[in-house]
C-alpha cells in the first residue's frame, strides 16, 4: 500500500466527496460508518497519488473493491471526476481508453 503524499492528503481532507461512501445508493450494501480512501488506479505498477483517482468508500465496500461489478462502478466514478490535467499525467492510460 502506497502512502498518500502530504499534498494529496491535504486536498482529500478538504474534499466533501471523501466524507461519505461513493457507492451509497449504487451498489446494494449497508454502509459502515468508517470511510476508507481507496486507491482506485494502479498505474505503472504503483497506486496513483493523483487526488481524483482516490475514492472515498465505506470499509464494507473496500473489502470487496476487486469484485467485478464494484470495480466497474468505481472506475466510472474515477473517470468522471478526473480532469484533463489528470489524464495528461497518465499517457499510457489515455492510449488504453481511446
C-alpha distances in whole Angstrom, upper triangle without the diagonal:
4,7,9,12,15,17,15,15,19,19,17,19,22,22,24,22,19,21,22,20,21,22,25,28,26,25,27,25,26,23,22,22,19,17,13,11,10,9,12,12,11,13,14,11,9,7,11,11,15,16,17,15,13,15,16,16,18,16,18,17,14,14,16,15,15,19,21,23,20,18,21,22,18,19,22,21,19,22,24,22,22,24,26,24,21,22,24,21,20,23,22,21,24,26,24,25,29
4,6,9,12,14,12,12,16,17,15,17,20,20,22,21,18,21,22,21,21,23,25,29,27,26,29,27,28,25,23,23,20,18,14,12,11,9,12,12,10,12,13,11,8,6,8,8,12,13,16,13,12,14,16,17,19,18,21,19,16,17,19,17,17,21,23,24,21,19,22,22,19,19,22,21,18,21,23,21,20,22,24,22,18,20,21,18,18,21,20,19,23,25,24,25,28
4,6,9,11,10,10,13,14,13,15,18,18,21,20,17,19,21,21,21,23,26,29,28,27,30,28,28,25,23,23,19,17,13,11,12,10,14,14,13,15,16,14,11,9,10,8,12,13,16,14,12,15,16,17,19,18,21,20,17,19,21,19,20,23,25,27,23,21,24,24,20,21,24,22,19,22,24,21,20,22,24,22,19,21,22,19,19,23,23,22,25,27,26,27,30
4,7,8,6,6,10,11,10,12,14,15,18,17,14,17,19,19,19,22,24,27,26,26,29,27,27,24,22,21,18,15,12,9,11,9,13,13,13,15,16,16,12,9,9,6,9,9,12,12,10,12,13,16,18,18,21,20,17,19,21,19,20,24,25,26,23,21,23,23,19,19,22,20,17,20,21,18,17,19,21,19,16,19,20,17,18,21,22,21,23,26,25,25,29
4,5,5,6,9,10,10,12,14,15,19,18,16,19,21,22,22,25,27,30,29,29,32,30,30,27,26,24,21,18,16,13,14,12,16,15,16,16,17,17,13,12,10,7,9,10,13,13,12,15,16,19,21,21,25,23,20,23,25,22,24,27,28,29,26,24,26,25,22,22,24,22,19,21,23,19,18,19,21,18,16,19,19,16,18,21,22,21,24,26,26,27,29
4,6,5,6,9,10,10,13,14,18,18,16,18,21,22,22,26,27,31,31,31,33,32,31,27,26,24,21,19,17,14,16,15,18,18,19,20,21,21,17,15,14,10,12,11,15,16,14,17,17,20,22,22,26,25,22,25,27,25,26,30,31,31,28,26,28,27,24,24,26,23,21,23,24,21,20,20,23,20,18,21,22,19,21,24,26,25,26,29,30,29,32
4,5,5,7,9,10,11,13,17,17,15,18,21,22,22,25,27,30,30,31,33,32,32,28,27,25,23,20,18,15,17,15,18,18,19,19,21,21,18,15,13,9,10,9,13,14,13,16,17,20,23,24,27,26,23,26,28,25,27,30,31,31,28,26,28,27,23,23,25,22,19,21,22,18,17,17,19,16,15,19,19,16,19,22,24,23,24,27,28,27,30
4,5,5,6,9,10,11,14,14,12,15,18,19,18,22,24,27,26,27,30,28,28,25,24,23,20,17,15,11,13,12,14,15,16,17,19,19,15,13,10,7,7,6,10,11,9,12,13,17,20,21,24,22,20,23,24,21,23,26,27,27,24,22,24,23,19,19,21,18,15,18,19,15,14,15,17,15,13,16,17,15,17,20,22,20,22,25,25,25,27
4,5,5,6,9,10,13,13,11,13,16,17,18,21,23,26,26,26,29,27,27,23,22,20,17,14,13,10,12,12,15,16,18,19,21,21,17,14,13,9,10,8,12,13,10,12,12,16,18,18,22,21,19,22,24,21,23,26,28,28,24,23,25,23,20,21,22,19,17,20,20,17,17,18,21,18,16,20,21,18,20,24,25,23,25,28,28,27,30
4,6,5,7,9,12,14,12,14,17,19,19,23,24,27,27,28,31,29,28,25,24,21,19,16,15,13,16,16,18,19,21,22,24,24,20,18,16,12,12,10,13,15,13,14,14,18,20,21,25,24,22,25,27,24,27,29,31,30,27,26,27,25,22,23,24,21,19,21,21,18,18,18,21,19,17,21,22,20,22,25,27,25,27,30,30,29,32
4,6,5,6,10,11,10,13,16,17,17,21,22,25,25,26,29,28,27,24,23,21,19,16,15,12,15,15,17,17,20,20,23,23,20,17,14,11,10,7,10,12,11,12,13,17,19,21,24,23,21,24,26,23,25,28,29,28,25,24,25,23,20,20,21,18,16,18,18,14,14,15,18,16,14,18,19,17,19,23,25,23,24,27,27,26,29
4,5,5,8,8,7,9,12,14,14,17,19,22,22,23,25,24,24,20,20,18,15,12,11,9,11,12,14,16,18,20,22,22,19,16,14,11,10,7,9,11,8,9,9,13,15,17,20,19,17,21,22,20,22,25,26,25,22,21,22,20,17,18,19,16,14,17,17,13,14,15,19,17,15,18,20,19,20,24,25,22,24,27,27,26,28
4,6,8,10,7,8,12,14,15,19,19,23,23,24,26,25,24,20,19,17,15,12,12,10,14,15,17,19,21,23,26,25,22,19,17,14,14,10,13,14,12,12,11,14,16,17,21,20,19,22,24,22,25,27,28,28,24,23,25,23,20,21,22,18,17,20,20,16,17,19,22,21,19,22,24,22,24,27,29,26,28,31,31,29,32
4,6,9,8,9,13,15,16,19,20,23,24,25,27,26,25,21,21,19,17,14,15,13,16,17,19,21,23,25,28,28,24,21,19,16,15,11,13,15,13,13,12,16,18,20,23,22,21,25,26,24,27,29,30,29,25,25,26,23,21,22,22,18,18,20,19,15,17,18,21,20,18,22,24,22,24,28,29,27,28,31,31,29,32
4,5,6,8,10,13,12,16,17,20,20,22,24,23,23,19,20,17,16,13,14,12,14,15,16,18,21,23,26,26,23,20,17,15,13,10,10,13,11,10,10,13,16,18,21,20,19,23,24,21,24,26,27,25,22,22,23,20,17,19,18,15,14,17,15,12,14,15,19,18,16,20,22,21,22,26,27,24,25,29,28,26,29
4,5,6,8,11,11,14,14,17,18,20,22,21,20,17,17,15,15,12,14,13,15,17,18,20,23,25,29,29,25,22,20,18,16,13,12,15,13,11,10,12,14,17,20,19,18,22,23,21,24,26,26,25,21,22,22,19,17,19,18,15,15,18,16,13,16,17,21,21,19,22,25,24,25,28,29,26,27,31,30,28,30
4,6,6,8,7,11,12,14,15,17,19,18,18,15,16,15,14,11,12,11,12,14,14,17,21,22,26,26,23,19,18,16,15,11,10,12,10,8,7,9,12,15,17,15,16,19,20,18,21,22,23,21,18,18,18,15,13,15,15,11,12,14,13,10,13,15,19,19,17,20,23,22,23,26,27,24,24,28,27,25,27
4,6,7,8,12,12,16,16,17,19,18,18,14,14,13,11,8,8,7,10,12,13,16,19,21,25,24,21,17,16,15,14,10,10,12,9,7,4,8,10,13,15,14,13,17,18,16,19,21,22,21,17,18,19,16,13,16,16,12,12,16,15,12,15,17,21,20,18,21,23,22,22,26,27,24,25,29,27,26,29
4,7,9,12,12,15,16,17,19,17,16,12,12,10,9,7,9,10,12,15,16,20,23,25,28,28,25,21,20,18,18,14,14,15,12,10,7,9,9,12,15,14,14,18,19,18,21,23,24,23,19,20,21,18,16,19,19,15,16,19,18,16,18,21,24,24,22,24,27,26,26,30,30,27,29,32,31,29,32
4,6,9,8,11,13,14,15,14,13,9,10,8,9,6,9,10,12,15,16,19,22,25,29,28,25,21,21,20,19,16,15,16,13,10,6,7,7,11,12,12,13,16,17,16,19,20,22,20,16,18,19,16,14,17,17,14,15,18,17,15,18,21,25,25,23,25,28,27,27,30,31,27,29,32,30,28,31
4,5,5,9,10,10,12,11,10,7,9,9,9,7,8,10,11,14,14,17,20,23,27,26,24,20,20,19,19,16,15,15,12,8,6,4,5,9,10,8,10,13,13,12,16,16,18,16,13,14,15,12,11,14,14,12,13,17,16,15,18,21,24,25,22,24,27,26,26,29,29,25,27,30,28,26,29
4,6,9,8,10,12,12,13,10,12,13,13,10,11,10,10,13,12,15,19,21,25,24,22,19,18,18,17,14,12,12,11,7,6,5,8,11,12,10,11,14,14,12,15,16,16,14,11,12,13,9,8,11,11,8,10,13,12,12,15,18,21,22,19,21,24,24,23,26,26,22,24,27,25,23,26
4,6,5,6,9,9,10,9,12,13,14,11,12,13,12,15,13,16,20,23,26,25,24,20,20,21,20,18,15,15,13,10,9,7,8,11,11,8,10,13,12,11,14,13,14,11,8,11,11,8,8,11,11,9,12,14,14,14,17,20,24,25,22,23,27,26,25,28,27,23,25,27,25,23,26
4,6,7,8,8,8,7,10,12,13,12,13,15,15,18,17,20,23,26,30,29,27,24,23,24,23,20,18,18,16,12,11,8,9,12,11,10,12,15,14,14,17,16,17,14,12,14,15,11,12,15,14,12,15,18,16,17,20,23,26,28,25,26,30,29,28,31,31,27,28,31,29,26,29
4,6,7,8,10,10,13,15,17,15,17,18,18,21,19,22,26,28,32,31,30,26,26,27,25,23,20,20,19,15,14,12,12,15,14,12,15,17,16,16,19,17,17,14,12,15,15,11,13,16,15,13,17,19,17,18,21,24,28,29,27,28,31,31,30,32,32,28,29,32,29,27,30
4,6,9,11,11,15,17,18,16,17,18,17,19,17,20,23,26,29,29,27,24,24,25,24,22,19,18,18,14,14,12,13,15,14,11,14,16,14,13,16,14,14,11,9,12,11,8,10,13,11,11,14,16,15,16,19,23,26,27,25,25,29,29,27,30,29,25,26,29,26,23,26
4,6,9,10,13,16,17,16,16,17,16,18,16,19,22,25,29,28,27,24,24,25,25,23,20,19,18,15,14,11,12,13,11,9,12,13,11,11,13,11,12,8,7,11,11,8,10,13,13,13,15,18,17,18,21,25,28,29,26,26,30,30,28,30,29,26,27,29,26,24,27
4,7,9,13,16,17,17,18,20,18,21,19,23,25,29,32,31,30,27,27,28,28,26,24,23,21,18,16,13,12,14,11,10,14,14,12,13,16,13,14,11,10,14,14,12,14,17,17,16,19,21,21,22,25,28,31,33,30,30,34,33,32,34,33,29,31,33,30,28,31
4,6,9,12,14,14,15,18,17,20,19,23,25,29,32,30,29,26,27,27,27,25,24,22,20,17,15,12,10,11,8,8,12,12,11,13,15,14,15,13,11,15,16,14,15,18,18,17,20,23,22,23,26,29,32,33,30,31,35,34,32,35,34,30,32,34,31,30,33
4,6,9,12,13,15,18,18,21,21,24,27,30,34,32,30,27,28,28,28,26,25,24,21,18,15,12,9,10,8,9,12,13,13,15,18,16,19,16,14,18,19,17,17,21,21,19,22,25,24,24,27,30,34,35,32,33,36,35,34,37,36,33,34,37,34,32,36
4,6,8,9,11,14,15,19,19,22,25,28,32,30,28,24,25,25,25,23,22,21,18,15,12,9,6,8,7,8,11,12,13,14,17,17,19,17,14,17,19,16,15,19,20,17,19,23,22,22,25,28,31,32,29,30,34,33,32,35,34,31,33,35,33,31,34
4,6,8,10,14,15,18,19,23,25,29,32,30,27,24,25,25,25,23,22,22,18,15,12,9,6,6,6,9,10,11,13,14,18,18,21,19,16,19,21,18,17,21,22,20,21,25,24,23,26,29,33,33,30,32,35,33,32,36,35,32,34,37,34,33,36
4,6,10,13,15,19,20,24,26,29,32,31,28,25,25,24,25,22,22,22,18,15,12,10,7,8,9,11,12,14,16,17,20,21,24,22,19,21,23,20,19,23,23,20,22,25,25,23,26,29,32,32,30,32,35,33,33,36,36,33,35,38,36,34,38
4,7,10,12,16,18,21,23,26,29,27,25,21,22,21,22,19,20,19,16,13,10,8,6,6,9,11,10,12,15,15,19,20,23,22,18,19,22,20,18,21,22,20,20,24,24,22,24,27,31,30,27,30,32,31,30,34,34,31,33,36,34,33,36
4,7,9,13,14,18,20,23,26,25,22,18,19,18,18,16,16,16,12,10,6,5,4,6,9,10,9,12,14,13,17,18,21,20,16,17,19,17,15,18,19,16,17,20,20,18,20,24,27,27,24,26,29,27,27,30,30,27,29,32,30,29,33
4,6,10,12,15,17,20,23,21,18,15,16,15,16,14,15,13,10,8,6,5,6,6,9,9,7,10,12,11,15,17,19,19,15,15,18,16,13,16,18,16,15,19,20,18,19,22,26,25,22,24,27,24,24,28,27,24,27,30,28,27,31
4,7,9,12,14,17,20,19,16,12,12,11,12,10,11,10,6,6,5,6,9,9,12,11,9,12,14,12,15,17,19,19,15,14,17,16,12,14,16,14,13,16,17,15,16,19,22,21,18,20,23,21,20,24,24,21,24,27,25,24,28
4,6,9,11,14,17,16,13,10,10,11,12,11,11,8,5,5,6,7,9,9,12,10,7,10,11,9,11,14,16,16,12,11,14,13,9,12,14,12,11,14,16,14,15,18,21,21,17,19,21,19,18,22,21,19,21,24,22,21,25
4,6,8,10,14,12,10,6,7,8,9,9,10,6,5,7,9,10,13,13,15,13,10,13,13,10,12,15,16,17,14,12,14,14,10,11,14,12,10,13,15,14,13,17,19,18,14,16,18,16,15,18,18,15,18,21,19,19,23
4,7,10,13,12,11,8,8,10,10,10,9,6,6,7,10,11,14,14,15,12,10,13,12,9,10,13,13,14,11,8,11,11,7,7,11,10,7,10,13,12,12,15,18,18,14,14,17,16,14,17,16,13,16,18,16,16,19
4,6,10,10,8,6,6,9,9,11,10,6,8,10,13,14,17,18,19,16,14,16,15,12,12,15,15,16,14,10,12,13,10,8,12,12,8,10,13,13,11,14,16,16,12,12,15,13,10,14,12,10,13,15,13,14,17
4,7,6,5,5,6,10,11,13,13,9,11,13,16,17,20,19,21,18,15,17,17,13,12,16,16,18,16,12,14,16,13,11,15,15,12,13,17,16,15,17,18,18,14,14,16,13,11,13,12,10,14,15,13,15,18
4,5,5,6,6,10,11,14,14,10,13,15,19,20,23,23,24,22,19,21,20,17,16,19,18,21,19,15,17,18,15,13,17,17,14,14,18,17,14,16,17,16,12,12,13,10,8,10,9,8,11,13,12,13,16
4,6,8,9,12,13,17,17,14,16,19,22,24,26,26,27,25,22,23,23,20,18,21,21,24,22,19,20,22,19,17,20,21,17,18,21,21,18,19,19,18,15,14,15,12,9,11,9,10,13,14,13,15,18
4,7,9,12,14,17,18,15,16,18,21,22,25,24,25,23,20,21,21,18,16,19,20,22,21,17,19,21,19,17,21,21,18,19,22,22,19,22,22,21,17,17,18,15,13,14,12,12,16,17,15,18,21
4,6,9,11,14,15,12,13,16,19,20,22,22,23,21,18,19,20,17,16,20,20,23,20,17,19,21,18,17,20,20,16,18,21,20,18,20,21,19,16,16,17,14,12,15,13,13,17,18,17,19,22
4,7,9,11,12,9,9,12,15,16,19,18,20,18,15,17,17,14,14,18,19,20,18,15,17,18,15,14,18,17,14,16,19,17,15,18,19,18,14,15,17,14,12,16,15,13,17,19,17,18,22
4,6,8,9,7,8,11,14,16,19,20,22,19,17,19,19,16,16,20,20,21,19,16,17,18,14,13,16,15,12,13,16,14,12,14,16,14,11,12,13,10,10,13,13,12,15,17,16,17,20
4,6,9,7,7,11,14,16,19,20,23,20,18,20,21,18,19,22,23,24,21,18,20,20,16,16,18,16,13,15,17,14,12,14,16,14,11,13,14,11,11,15,16,15,17,20,20,20,23
4,6,6,7,11,14,17,20,21,23,21,19,22,22,19,20,23,23,23,21,18,19,19,15,14,16,14,11,12,14,11,9,10,12,10,7,10,11,9,10,14,15,13,15,18,18,18,20
4,5,6,8,11,14,17,19,22,19,17,21,21,18,20,23,23,23,20,18,19,18,14,14,15,13,10,12,13,10,9,10,13,12,9,12,14,12,13,17,18,16,17,21,21,20,22
4,5,7,10,13,17,19,21,18,17,20,20,17,19,21,21,20,18,16,16,15,12,11,12,9,6,8,9,6,5,8,11,11,8,10,13,12,12,16,17,14,15,19,18,17,20
4,6,10,12,16,17,19,16,15,18,18,14,15,18,18,18,15,13,14,13,10,9,11,9,6,8,10,8,7,10,13,12,9,10,13,12,11,15,15,12,14,17,16,15,18
4,7,10,13,14,16,14,12,15,16,13,15,17,18,18,15,13,15,13,10,11,13,10,8,11,12,10,10,13,16,15,12,14,17,15,15,18,18,16,18,21,20,19,22
4,6,10,12,14,11,10,14,14,11,14,16,17,16,12,12,13,11,8,10,11,8,7,11,12,10,11,15,18,18,15,16,19,18,17,21,21,18,20,23,21,20,23
4,7,9,12,10,9,13,14,12,15,17,18,17,13,13,15,13,10,13,14,11,11,14,14,12,14,18,21,21,18,20,23,22,21,25,25,22,23,27,25,23,27
4,6,8,6,6,10,11,9,13,14,16,15,11,12,14,12,9,13,14,11,12,16,16,15,17,20,24,24,21,22,26,24,23,27,26,23,25,28,26,24,28
4,5,6,6,9,10,10,14,15,17,16,12,14,17,14,12,16,17,15,16,19,19,18,21,24,27,28,24,26,29,28,27,30,30,26,29,31,29,28,31
4,5,5,6,9,10,13,14,17,17,13,15,18,16,14,18,19,17,18,21,22,21,23,26,30,29,26,28,31,29,28,31,30,27,30,32,30,29,33
4,5,5,7,9,12,12,15,15,11,14,17,15,14,18,19,18,19,22,23,22,24,28,31,31,28,29,32,31,29,32,31,28,31,33,30,29,33
4,5,5,6,9,10,12,11,8,10,13,11,10,14,15,14,15,19,19,19,21,25,28,28,25,26,29,28,26,29,28,25,27,29,26,25,29
4,5,5,8,10,13,13,9,10,14,13,11,14,16,15,15,18,20,19,20,24,27,27,23,24,28,26,24,27,26,23,26,28,25,25,28
4,6,8,9,13,13,10,12,15,15,13,16,19,18,18,21,23,22,24,27,30,30,26,27,30,28,27,30,28,25,28,30,27,27,30
4,5,6,9,10,7,9,12,12,11,14,16,16,17,20,21,22,23,27,29,30,26,26,30,28,26,28,27,24,26,28,25,24,28
4,6,8,9,6,6,9,10,8,11,13,13,13,16,18,18,19,23,25,26,22,22,26,24,22,25,23,20,23,25,22,21,25
4,6,8,7,6,9,11,10,11,14,15,15,17,19,20,20,24,26,27,23,23,26,24,22,24,22,19,22,23,20,20,24
4,6,5,6,9,10,10,12,14,15,16,18,20,21,22,26,28,29,25,25,28,27,24,26,24,21,24,25,21,21,24
4,6,5,6,9,10,10,12,14,15,16,18,20,21,25,26,28,24,23,27,26,23,25,22,19,21,22,19,18,21
4,6,5,6,9,10,11,13,14,16,17,19,20,24,26,28,24,24,27,27,24,26,24,21,22,24,20,19,22
4,5,5,6,9,10,11,12,14,16,17,18,22,24,26,22,22,26,25,23,25,23,20,22,24,21,19,23
4,5,5,6,9,10,10,12,14,15,16,20,22,23,20,19,23,22,19,21,20,16,19,20,17,16,20
4,5,5,6,9,10,11,12,15,15,19,21,23,19,18,22,22,19,21,19,16,17,19,16,14,17
4,5,5,6,9,10,11,13,14,18,20,22,19,19,23,22,20,22,21,18,19,21,18,16,19
4,5,5,6,9,10,11,12,16,19,20,17,17,20,20,18,20,19,16,18,20,17,16,19
4,5,5,6,8,10,10,14,16,18,14,14,18,17,15,17,16,12,14,16,14,12,15
4,6,5,6,9,10,13,16,18,15,14,18,19,17,19,18,14,15,17,15,12,15
4,6,5,6,9,12,15,17,14,14,18,18,17,19,19,16,16,19,18,15,18
4,5,5,6,10,13,14,11,11,15,15,13,16,16,13,14,17,15,13,16
4,6,5,8,10,12,10,9,13,14,12,14,15,11,11,14,13,10,13
4,6,8,11,13,11,11,15,16,15,17,18,14,14,17,16,13,15
4,6,10,11,10,11,14,15,15,17,18,15,15,19,18,15,18
4,7,8,6,7,10,11,11,14,15,12,12,16,15,13,15
4,5,5,7,9,10,11,13,16,13,12,16,17,14,16
4,5,5,6,9,10,11,14,12,10,14,15,13,14
4,5,5,7,9,11,14,13,12,15,17,15,16
4,5,5,7,10,12,10,10,14,15,14,15
4,5,5,7,9,7,7,10,11,10,12
4,5,6,9,9,8,11,13,13,13
4,6,9,9,9,12,14,14,15
4,6,5,7,9,10,11,13
4,5,5,6,9,10,11
4,5,5,6,9,10
4,5,5,6,9
4,5,5,6
4,6,5
4,6
4
